[in-house]
């Protein structure tokens, strides 16, 4: 399913990493969650070196500005949405594995995970 997304400014924490560096990704999530910020949370992937096998920037944040943050813009555009089984502790990981195996024509521009206050999780993929 595709949907149009309006531009969003996300403020939070950032690292440069890749999918083989799971410890750095988990550490960034732990650091961000310790801030106890309220509201919807975004995990934004951009500045891809190549595809899902290469390096990228990962920003974890919210739409509200706070002190000592990094920021990223989610560009307006059409995104392919993947619904995540949020009842499964490995739901996000499993969704990404399915995406990597899929034939979705990814653009590798800006992708993001959306963690809603209501508990639902969706992954938005930039597509060609």
Buried (B, 14 or more C-beta within 10 A) or exposed (E): EEEEBEEBEBBBBBBEBBBEBEEBBEBBBEEBEEBEBEEBBBBBBBBBEEEBEEBBBBBBBBBBEEEEBBEBEBBEBEBBEBEBEBEEEEBBEEBBEEBEEEEBEBBBBBBBBBBEEEEEBBBBBBBE
